[in-house]
C-alpha cells in the first residue's frame, strides 16, 4: 500500500486539454474585466478604484493557471503550499471592500481552474446583480453625501480627530468618517460630508485652520473619484 501511495504521489499527473484551458483562461480574463468595470462604477472605496482594479485581470488568470496545473497532482499541490508559505504578500488594503473584491477575483480563478465553468459564471452574475441592486437602493444616500473631504495633519501639533469631528458636525448636515490613518508623524482622515452650501464648507475649513494652520484640506466631488 505504501508503494502504491508513493507511486500515486509521484506520477498522478494528467494531460491538460489545450482547448479547454484556452477557453477557461479567456473566460477568466473576461470575468476579471467585468469585475473591474463593476468595481469602478459601483464600488464605495475612496481610493483610486481604476488603479486598484487593474490587479483583477492578473489575479484571476494567475489563480486559474495555478489551480489548473496543480489540481491533478498531489505532489504539485503540496509543492504549491510550500512555495506560498515562503511568500509574503504586502498589499496596501485600506478598506474592507478592496479585500472583498480581491477574494471574488481569486474565487473566479479557482472556479475556472477547477473546471467549474457554469457554476462560476452563474455565481459571478448573481453577485454582480446583488452589488448593483445594493448600490441602486442606496443611491439616494450616496447622492446626498456627495463630497469627499480629506484632512491631513503632520508634525508635533497634529490636530485631534475629536476636534475635526466637532467642527465638521457644526458646519455640515451629515458627516461620515470613512477612513482614519494615524501614526506618530501624521494623521490623515477621510470623510463623506453633506453641506447646504459652500459657505458652510468654507466656515468648516476656516475653523479647522484656526486650530492648526498647517492642515492640508482637500474637497472632492464623490463623482470625480472614478
C-alpha positions as CSV (number, residue, x, y, z in Angstrom):
1,X,0.0,0.0,0.0
2,X,2.9,2.4,0.8
3,X,4.4,1.7,-2.6
4,X,1.1,2.4,-4.3
5,X,0.7,5.7,-2.4
6,X,4.2,6.7,-3.3
7,X,3.6,5.9,-6.9
8,X,0.4,7.9,-6.8
9,X,2.1,11.0,-5.3
10,X,5.0,10.7,-7.8
11,X,3.0,10.0,-11.0
12,X,-0.5,11.3,-10.5
13,X,-0.5,13.9,-13.3
14,X,-2.9,14.4,-16.1
15,X,-2.7,16.0,-19.5
16,X,-4.5,19.3,-19.6
17,X,-6.8,19.7,-22.7
18,X,-5.4,22.7,-24.5
19,X,-8.7,23.9,-25.9
20,X,-10.5,23.7,-22.5
21,X,-7.5,25.6,-20.9
22,X,-7.7,28.3,-23.6
23,X,-11.4,28.7,-23.1
24,X,-11.1,28.9,-19.3
25,X,-8.3,31.5,-19.4
26,X,-10.3,33.6,-21.8
27,X,-13.4,33.4,-19.6
28,X,-11.2,34.3,-16.6
29,X,-10.0,37.4,-18.4
30,X,-13.5,38.4,-19.4
31,X,-14.9,37.9,-16.0
32,X,-12.0,39.9,-14.5
33,X,-12.7,42.8,-16.8
34,X,-16.4,42.7,-15.9
35,X,-15.5,42.7,-12.2
36,X,-13.2,45.6,-12.8
37,X,-16.0,47.6,-14.5
38,X,-18.4,46.8,-11.7
39,X,-15.9,47.8,-9.0
40,X,-15.1,51.1,-10.8
41,X,-18.8,52.1,-11.3
42,X,-20.4,50.7,-8.1
43,X,-17.6,50.5,-5.6
44,X,-17.6,52.7,-2.5
45,X,-13.8,52.8,-1.9
46,X,-12.3,56.2,-1.5
47,X,-9.0,55.1,-3.1
48,X,-8.3,55.2,-6.8
49,X,-10.6,52.4,-8.0
50,X,-9.3,52.4,-11.6
51,X,-5.8,51.8,-10.5
52,X,-6.6,49.2,-7.9
53,X,-8.9,47.2,-10.2
54,X,-6.1,46.7,-12.7
55,X,-4.9,43.9,-10.5
56,X,-8.1,41.8,-11.0
57,X,-7.1,40.6,-14.5
58,X,-3.7,39.3,-13.4
59,X,-5.0,37.9,-10.2
60,X,-7.8,35.9,-11.9
61,X,-5.7,34.5,-14.7
62,X,-2.8,33.6,-12.4
63,X,-5.0,31.8,-9.9
64,X,-6.7,30.0,-12.7
65,X,-3.3,28.9,-14.1
66,X,-2.1,27.6,-10.8
67,X,-5.2,25.6,-10.0
68,X,-5.2,24.1,-13.5
69,X,-1.6,22.9,-13.1
70,X,-1.8,21.5,-9.5
71,X,-5.4,20.1,-9.4
72,X,-4.4,16.7,-10.9
73,X,-1.2,16.2,-8.8
74,X,-1.0,15.8,-5.1
75,X,2.8,16.4,-5.3
76,X,2.3,19.7,-7.1
77,X,-0.4,20.7,-4.6
78,X,1.9,20.1,-1.7
79,X,4.6,22.0,-3.5
80,X,2.3,25.0,-4.1
81,X,1.5,25.1,-0.4
82,X,5.2,25.1,0.4
83,X,6.0,27.8,-2.1
84,X,3.2,30.1,-0.9
85,X,4.4,29.6,2.7
86,X,7.6,31.5,1.9
87,X,6.0,34.3,0.0
88,X,4.7,37.3,2.0
89,X,2.2,39.5,0.2
90,X,2.1,43.1,1.4
91,X,-1.0,44.5,-0.4
92,X,-2.0,48.1,0.7
93,X,-5.5,47.2,1.7
94,X,-7.1,50.2,3.4
95,X,-10.8,49.3,3.1
96,X,-12.7,46.0,3.6
97,X,-14.4,46.4,0.2
98,X,-11.0,46.1,-1.5
99,X,-10.3,42.8,0.2
100,X,-13.8,41.5,-0.7
101,X,-13.2,42.2,-4.4
102,X,-9.8,40.6,-4.3
103,X,-11.4,37.4,-2.8
104,X,-14.0,37.5,-5.6
105,X,-11.3,37.7,-8.2
106,X,-9.5,34.8,-6.6
107,X,-12.7,32.8,-6.5
108,X,-13.2,33.3,-10.2
109,X,-9.7,31.9,-10.9
110,X,-10.3,29.0,-8.5
111,X,-13.7,28.1,-10.1
112,X,-12.4,28.2,-13.7
113,X,-9.2,26.4,-12.8
114,X,-11.2,23.6,-11.3
115,X,-13.3,23.4,-14.5
116,X,-16.5,24.6,-12.7
117,X,-17.2,27.0,-15.5
118,X,-21.0,27.2,-15.4
119,X,-21.2,27.5,-11.7
120,X,-18.5,30.2,-11.7
121,X,-20.3,32.2,-14.4
122,X,-23.7,32.0,-12.7
123,X,-22.2,32.9,-9.3
124,X,-20.4,36.0,-10.8
125,X,-23.6,37.1,-12.5
126,X,-25.7,36.7,-9.3
127,X,-23.1,38.5,-7.1
128,X,-22.8,41.3,-9.7
129,X,-26.6,41.8,-9.7
130,X,-26.6,41.9,-5.9
131,X,-23.8,44.6,-5.9
132,X,-25.7,46.7,-8.5
133,X,-29.1,46.3,-6.7
134,X,-27.5,47.3,-3.3
135,X,-25.9,50.3,-4.9
136,X,-29.1,51.4,-6.5
137,X,-31.0,51.0,-3.3
138,X,-28.6,53.3,-1.5
139,X,-28.5,55.8,-4.4
140,X,-30.3,58.5,-2.5
141,X,-27.9,58.3,0.4
142,X,-24.9,58.5,-1.9
143,X,-26.3,61.4,-3.8
144,X,-26.7,63.5,-0.7
145,X,-23.2,62.7,0.6
146,X,-21.5,64.0,-2.5
147,X,-18.3,65.5,-1.1
148,X,-15.2,63.6,-0.2
149,X,-13.1,65.5,2.4
150,X,-9.6,64.6,3.3
151,X,-7.7,66.2,6.1
152,X,-4.0,65.7,6.7
153,X,-2.1,66.9,9.7
154,X,1.6,66.4,10.3
155,X,4.2,67.4,12.9
156,X,4.0,67.7,16.7
157,X,1.0,69.9,16.6
158,X,-1.3,67.4,14.9
159,X,-5.0,68.1,15.2
160,X,-7.1,65.7,17.2
161,X,-9.8,63.6,15.4
162,X,-12.3,64.6,18.0
163,X,-11.7,68.3,17.2
164,X,-12.2,67.6,13.5
165,X,-15.5,65.8,14.0
166,X,-16.8,68.6,16.3
167,X,-16.1,71.3,13.7
168,X,-17.5,69.3,10.8
169,X,-20.7,68.4,12.7
170,X,-21.2,72.0,13.5
171,X,-21.0,73.2,9.9
172,X,-22.2,70.1,7.9
173,X,-25.6,68.4,7.7
174,X,-24.0,65.0,7.6
175,X,-20.6,63.6,8.4
176,X,-19.4,60.1,7.8
177,X,-15.8,59.1,8.8
178,X,-14.7,56.6,6.1
179,X,-11.0,56.1,6.8
180,X,-8.5,57.1,9.5
181,X,-4.8,56.6,9.3
182,X,-2.7,57.9,12.2
183,X,1.0,57.4,13.1
184,X,3.4,59.3,15.3
185,X,4.2,61.6,12.4
186,X,0.9,62.1,10.5
187,X,-2.9,62.0,10.8
188,X,-5.0,61.5,7.7
189,X,-8.8,61.3,7.9
190,X,-11.3,60.9,5.0
191,X,-14.9,61.8,5.3
192,X,-18.1,61.9,3.3
193,X,-19.9,65.1,4.1
194,X,-23.1,66.9,3.1
195,X,-23.4,70.7,3.4
196,X,-26.1,73.0,2.3
197,X,-23.8,75.5,0.6
198,X,-20.2,76.5,0.0
199,X,-20.3,79.0,2.9
200,X,-20.7,76.2,5.4
201,X,-17.8,74.3,3.9
202,X,-15.6,77.4,4.0
203,X,-16.5,78.0,7.6
204,X,-15.5,74.5,8.5
205,X,-12.2,75.0,6.7
206,X,-11.5,78.2,8.5
207,X,-12.4,76.7,11.9
208,X,-10.0,73.8,11.2
209,X,-7.2,76.1,10.2
210,X,-7.6,78.2,13.3
211,X,-6.7,75.2,15.3
212,X,-3.8,74.3,13.0
213,X,-2.9,76.5,10.0
214,X,-0.6,73.8,8.5
215,X,-3.5,71.4,7.8
216,X,-3.9,70.1,4.3
217,X,-7.6,70.1,3.4
218,X,-9.0,68.6,0.2
219,X,-12.6,68.7,-1.0
220,X,-13.6,66.5,-3.9
221,X,-16.9,65.7,-5.6
222,X,-17.6,62.0,-5.0
223,X,-18.4,61.5,-8.6
224,X,-14.9,62.6,-9.5
225,X,-13.3,59.7,-7.7
226,X,-13.7,57.3,-10.6
